[in-house]
Amino acid sequence: MTTATAEPTMARSADPAADPAPRRSRAPLDPRLVREVRAARRHLARSVVLGLVQSACIIVTALVIARLGAQLLTERDVPQDAPALLLVLVLALAVRAGAVLLEEATAHRAATAAISELRGRIVRHAASLGPRAGAGRGADLTALATTGIENLRPYLVGYVPQLLLSLTVTPLCLLTIGLLDPLSAVIAAVTLPLVPLFMVLVGKLTVGRSEKLIADMRSLWTQLLDLVDGLPTLRALGRERGPERTVRELGDRHRASAMGSLTFAFLSSMVLELLATLCVALIAVSIGMRLVYGDMELAPALAVLVLAPEIYQPLRNVGSQYHASTDGLAAVSAAFEVLDEQPPADGTLPAPDLRTSTLALRGVSVRSREGWAPHAAELTVRPGRVLALTGASGAGKTTAVQVLLGLVDPEQGKAEIITADGTATDVRELSRRSLWDQMAWLPQRPVLPPGTIRSVLVSSRAGVGQAELEAAAAATGLDAVIAERGWDADLGRGGHGISLGERQRLALTRAVLSPAPLVILDEPTAHLDGAAEQVVLDLIEELRGQGRTVVVIAHRSRLVDVADDVASVEAGS
């Protein structure tokens, strides 16, 4: 379906802060992220391998330093007298540094790939859910798919590697200490649980804070985007000065949430650093007393002193990255809440040729906030004719068209396609792609792809020539825009860089160039003046002359007058 539709939307609510998700405990590593996001799964496997490499390097470094230190203090042998040990030490330090650098470099790339993969899945899944599922929640989805999902970056870059190091470095170093000095291993094993214990205590203070922070951020984005979208209307009504108080209050709420999260992050880091220092000090005091009384050899003592901080360091880092973990897991949960919603099932039958087929609504009713919009709609779109769809604002004209396109499932009635031989098929039984490939849809607010004017037009039909581009531009009045700006004028996303009326003409030109036998125009003259409106009327006449079927959602009488057939839809309570 060639279309300039508004972006598909999907999220939980228009104001997430008003409807927060229920609090529940989460695993440190969300299994859905590992199971369903390939980049995250590769990152996890790579981090485990690099953690084992770092563990081996740490143990080798400790043993070599202990051997060199003991020879220096007891036998007065300087390290230069043992070049082999020095070489092993240098190699261990170099390999460990390389593993750390590789981990940091690949973590950022893996986080970018995972975020991109998950963001693409969110947008594609939201599109498959249809416009009704995301009604009023487009800004919330925008916040989730942009800044919200970016919370995965510190989670994957900082928290996950440290968590895996605590599962590799900590047990291997503790095992090595147990072989060198069982008493020190017992002290470490007894004090080690204190680190996660204090992590839990700090976590009790921060429970729910990450959900509140991401909800506040999504609420801020939702209301800001809605405000920006409605600024032309507010300005026309002279009320553009009022909403800044609401924006200021939203900003203050978001700032308070962010500063609260930072406060607890710094608090947890201080507490865990102090605890790890005290735990290492206990081991050091025990070793020192035994060295004084001659109950322990110097080489194992030095090795244990080097390894002791490495036991606590990964866990301490995990604790300091706890806020990144909660933010990341909150983003993952919000993303999978969207992905867990079931889209409507797609049909399997190929759509018939719309050049000779009739589309019809039979008693279609769709539930709305106030009741039904439309209610018991009946209309017939005959091939090669122009149908004007009329009705009061909010009666469900656009929704009726969406039912006709298979985008919305009605609560009552059905949409069907009737072939030339009289065979009727429910739209829900058809493959949507085979149906949409035969349609061109122009909504009230066209959203155009970025690029030059030429590339935007060429994307509507493969192999279109310059002569056809110029003829289509002349038919819609776009040639005046091209004469002023040129074919290679750059446009941003949604046609940013030209006026709303010029975007409408550009979208109309795309519809003209499209080979689709069915063209649907939703208020095509809404943003055009009287002269430009006549261009649209002439365009409809040209499309009818080409034998194409046209459905026009119309409020203005001139659009109704040019139609062959007129159908009206009404809302019901």
N, C-alpha and C positions, 0 to 999 in steps of 0.2 A: 504494500500500500504506500503510494507516494503521499507523504503527509508532511505538514509543518506543524505538527501538534505540539501542545505544551508538553513538557517533560513529564513522564509517568511518575507518580508519587506513591510512597508507602512508608508508614511509620506507625508508632503506637497511638499517639494522640497529638492534638494540636498544641497542647500545653503539657509536656511531660512532667513538669514540676507539680502540676495539679493532680497527677495520677501516677505517683511513683510506683515502680515495680516492687513487689514484696521482697523483703530482705531474706536472704538465704545464704548458707555457707557455701563456699566454692572451693574446689580443689585448686592447689597452686598452679597447676597446668591444666587448662581446659581441654579435655579429651576431644571435643568437637573441633577445636582449632587444629589440633595435630592430625586428626583423622580426615578432615575435609579440606584443609588448606595445604597444598603440596609444598609451597615455599616454607611454611612453618615446620613441616615434617622434616624437610632436608636440613633446616637450621638446627633442629633438635638433634638429629643424628651427628651432624658435624660438631656441635658443641660437646657432645659426649666424647667423641674421639679426641678433640682438642683438650678436654678435661683430663683424660687419661694420660695424654702426652705431658701436660703440665704437672700432673701428680708424679710421674716418673722423674721429671727434671727436678722437682722440689726435693724428692727423697735422695737422689744422687747428689745434689748440691749440698744438702745437710750432711751426708756421710763424708763427702770429700772435705768440706770445711772442718768437720770434727777431726778427721784424720790429720789434716795439716796443722790445725790448732794444737792438738795434743802433742805432735812431734816438736812443734816450736816451743811449747811450754815445758815439756818434760825432758826432751833430748837436745834442745837448742838447735834443731834442724830447721833452717829457713825454707820457705816454700819453693825457692828456686832450686833447691836440691831434689825436688820431686817434680820434674817437668811433666811427667805423664799425668799426675794428679791435677796439676794446673791446667793441662789441656782438657781433661775431662770436665773440670769445673767451668772453664770458658765455654765449652760446647754445650753443657747443660744450661748455663745461663742464656746462651744465644738461642738455643732451641726453645726455651721457655718464653723468651721475649718474642721470638717469631710466632709462637702459638698464640700469645696474647694479641699481637698486632693482627694476625690473620683472623682471630675471633672478632675483634672490633670491626675490621674491614668488611668481613662477610656478614656480620650481624646487621649492619646498616642496609646492605643490599638485600638481605633476606627479609628484613622488615618492610622495605619498600615494595618488594615483590608480593609479600603476604598481604599488605594493605591494598595494593592494586588489585590483587586477585579477589579479595573479599569485597572490595568496593564494587568491582564489576559484577559480582554475583548479586549484591544487594540491588543494584540498579536494574539488572536484567530480570531478577525475580519480581521486583516491584512492578515492572512493566507487564510481566505475565499475569499479575494479579488483577490488572484492569484498572480503569479510572475510578470506579466507584469504591473500590477497596481503599484507595488512598485519598478520598475526597477530603479536602481541608487539611491534609497532613503533608503537603509537599515541602513546606519549609522545614518541617521536622526531619524529613528524610534527607534534605539537603544538609542539615546540621550533622546528622549521623554519618552520612557518606563522606563528609569533608573533615571537619575538625574532630568530630566524635571518634571516628575510626582511627584518626591519627594517634590516639592514646595507646594504640598497640605498639608504636615505635619504641618508647622507653621501656615498655614491658618486654618486648622481644630483644632489644639491644642491651638492656641493663639487668632486668630481673631474671629472665630465663637462663642466661649463661651462668650467673651466680648460683642459681638454684641447682644447676647441673654440676657445678664445681663442688657444691656442698655434698653432692652424692658420689663424687669421685675422689676429690682431694682429701676431704675430711676423713672418710673411713680408711683410705690407704695410708695416710699419715698416722692415724691412730693405731693401725695395725703395726706399722714400723716401730712406733714408740713402744708398743707392747712387747715386741721382740727385743728392743734395746733395754728397756727399764719398765717392768710390769707395774711398779708402784706409780710412776708418772702416768702410765696409761690408765690406771684406776682413778687417779685424781682427775684426769681429763675426761674420762667417761662419766664421772659423777657430776662434774661442773658443766659439761657440754649441754645437757638438757636445760640449763638455766637460760641459755640464749634463746631457744624457741619459746620458753616459758615467758620471758619478758617480751618477746615478739607478740605473743598472744595477748598479754596485758595491754600493750600499746595498741594492738589491733582492736581490742574492745572499745578503746576510745575513739577509733576512727571508723567503726562499723557504720555502714550506710552513708559515710561522708562522700565516697567516690560516686555512688549513685546520685546523691544530691547535687554534686558538682556537675556531672554530665547532664543531669536533668535541667539544672539552671542554665547551662550553656545552650542546650537545645531549645529551651524556652526563649532565651534571649534571641537566638537566631530566628526562631519561628516568628516571633512578634516583630523583630526588626525587618525581616523579609516581607511580611505582610504589610508593614507600615510603608516600606519603600514601594511596594506594588500599588498601594492605594494613595500614594502622594498626589498623583494628578487629580484624583477625585477630591481629596482634602483641600488642595490648592484652589480648585474650582469653587469649592464651597466656602473658601476663606477660613479654613480651620487648620492650616498647616502649622500654626504656632502652638497648638495644644499638646501634641504627643511627646514633646521633648521631656516632659516630667516622667512619663512612663518609661522612656528609654533610660533616663537617669536612674530611676529606681531599679530597673533590670540590671544595669551596669553595677550598681552598688551591691545588689544581691550576689551577682556573679563574682565580684571582687572579694566580698566577705567569704564566700565559699572557697575561693582559690587560696586566700591568705590562711584560712583555717587548715586547709590541707597541707600547706607549706609549714605551718607551725608544728603540726604533729609529725611531719617528715623530719624536721630538724630535731625534735624531741626524741624520736625513736633512734636517730643516729647517735645522739649524745649518750643515751642510756646504754645502747649496745656497745659502743666504743669503751665506755667505762667498765662494763661487765667483762668484756673480753680481756681488757688489761688486767683486771683483778684475777681472772682465772689463770692467765699466763704467770702472773706473779706468784700464785700458790705453787705452781709447778717449779718455778725458779727457786723459791725459798726451800722447798723440799730437797731439790738437787744440791743447793748450796750447803745445807746442813750436813748432808751425807758426804759431800766432798770434804768438808772440814774434818769430819771424824774418820775419813778414809773408808767409808762403806760403799763407795762408788768410783768407778774409773772415769778418767777425764774425757776420753773420746766419746763414749756413749752419752755422757752428760751434755757435752757440747752439741751433739747431734739432736738430742731431745730438746734442748733450748732453741735450736734453730727451727725444729719442726713444730713446736708447741703453738706459736702464733698462727701457723698455717692451718691448724685444725679449726680455730675459731674464726679466721678471717672470712671464709666463704659464707658461713652462717651470719656473721655480722653484716656482710654486704647484702645478703638476702633480706635481713631486717631493715636496712637502710633503704632498700628498693621496694619496701612493702607498698608504699603509696603508688608506685608505678604499676605494681601487680594489681592492686584493686582498681585503678583507673583502666588498665588494659582489659581486665576480666569483665568490668562493667561494659566496656565498648563491645567486647565479644558477645556478651549476653544480649545487648541491644541489637546487634547485627543478626544474631541467630533467631531473635524473636521475629524479625521480618522474614528471614529465610524459612522459618518453620510454618508460616502460613501457607495453606494449600491453595495453589492457583486452580482456576476452573479447568476441567479436563478438555483437551483439544479433540476435535473430531478427526475422523479418518477418511471421510469421503472427499474426493476432489470437488472443488466448487465448479458449477456449470458456467458456461460462457455468458457473462453479463450483458453482452451486446444483444442477445436475443432472449434474455431471461427477465422475469418480473420479480421484484422484491416486495414483500408485504409484511405488515404487522397485523396480527390477529388478536384483538383484545388484550393488548400488552399493558400491564401495570407494573410500576417500579416503586418501591417504598422510598419515601423521602422523610425529612425531619418533620414536616407538617402533615404527612399523610401519604398520598400517591402523586407522583409526578414523573411520567404521565399516568392517567387513569383510563383504562379500557380503550387505549389508542387503536384506531383502525386507519390504515393508509396503504395505498398501492402505488409502487413506483414502476411505471411501465417503460420498457426500453425505448430509447430515442426521444424521450419527452422530458420536459422541465416540470418538476414538482416543487411548489412553494409550500413550505411547512410553516404554519402560523400558530399563534397562541400567545397568551399573556406571559409576561416575564415570570419565570419560575414554574411554568406549566409542564416543563420536561421535554422541550423540543430537542435539545442537544442529547438528552438521555435517550429519547426515542431513536435518534440516529445511531447512538452507540449500541443500542439493542440490535438495530438493523445490521451493524457491522460485526456483531458477535463479541463486542467489548464488554457488554453488560448482560447478565442473565436476569430476565424478568421474573418477578414473583408470580405473576399470572400472565397467561397468554404465551405467544411465541412469535418469533420472526422466521419467515420461510422464504425460499427462493423457488419460483415456479418456472420450469423450462418451457420451451415452445410447445412441447407435446403434452403439457399439462401436469407433469410430474412435480410434486411439491416436496421439498426437503427442508427440514428444520436447520436453521443456521448453526445450531450447536453441534450438529452431526458433521459439519464440514471442517476440513482443515483450514485454520484461520489464515495461514500463509497463502494458500491457493486462492482464498477470497480477497485478502488485502492486496495481493499483487494486481488485482483488476480495479483498484479504487485509488482515487486521489482525494484527499481530505484537507480542506483549508479551514482551521478553527478561527475563532474570533481574534485570538492573540497568537499569531504564527511564531514558532520558535525555529529559526533557521540555523543550518550548520555554519561554522566559521569558515572564512576563506574569502576569495575575491568574488565579485558579482558574477564573473564568468564561471568560476568553479561551482558556485552555488546553483547556477542554472544547469550546467552540464550534468551535475549529479542527479538531476531528475530523470534523465534518460541517456543511456549509453549511445555514443555515436552520433549525437546531434551536431549539425553543422552550423557554421557562422550565419548563413542565410536564414536558417530556421530560428536561431537565437534572435536575430534582428527583427524578424517578422513577429515573433511572440512578444518581444519587448514593445514593439510599436502597437500591438493589439491591446496591451494593458496600460500603456502610458509610461512604462518603465524607461522608454528611450530618452525621455527628458532627464531622468536621473543619470543615465549613462552618459549623456552628452555633457553633463556638468561634472561628473566624478570619474568617468572612464570605466571600461570593462574590468580593469585590474584594480579597482578600489578595494582595499581590504575592509572586511566586515568582521566584527567580533561575534561571539556566540549569541544567538538569538537576533542577528542582524544589527548588533550594536554599531553605531556609526552613521546610521541613517534614521530618518524620522519614522514614526509608527505608520503613517500613510504610505511612505516609500517601502517599508517592509511589506505592507499589504500588497502593493503592486508587484514586488519581487515574488511573493508567495503565489500570487495569481499567475504570474508568468511561469512558474514551476508547474502549476496545474495545467496550463495550456500545453506546455511541452510534454507533459506526461502522456503516454499512450493509453492510460487507463480508460476503459469504456464508461465508468461511473465516476462522476465528479460531484463532491459534496462541498457546498459553500456555506459556512456558518457565519451569517451576518457579514457578507463580503464588503458592504459599503459602510460599516460601522465607523471607520476612521478616515473616511474620504469625504471631500467636499462635493458640491453638486456637479461640477464638471467631471470630476473623477468618477462619480457615480454613473454617469452616462457611459463611461468607458467600460464599467463592469456590465452594464446592461447590454452593450454591444458584444461584449465577450460571451455572455450567455447565449445570445443569438448565434454567434459563431460556433459555439460548442454544439448547439442544437443542429446547426447546419451540417456539422461533421457526423451527425448520427449518434452522438454521445448522450448518455442519460445524465441529467443534472438534478440534484436535490439542493434547494436553497432554503435555508432557515432565514425567514424574513420577518422584519417588523415594518419596513417602509413599504408604502403602497406601490411604488414604482416596480419593486422587485416582484410583488404579487401580480401586477398587471402583465408582466412579461411571461409568466408561467403558463403552461398548458393545463396543468391540474393544480388544485389547491386542496390541502388537507390541514385540518386544525386539530390540535391536541389540547387537552384540558387537565388540570390537576383535580384531585379528589381528596376529601378529608377522610 
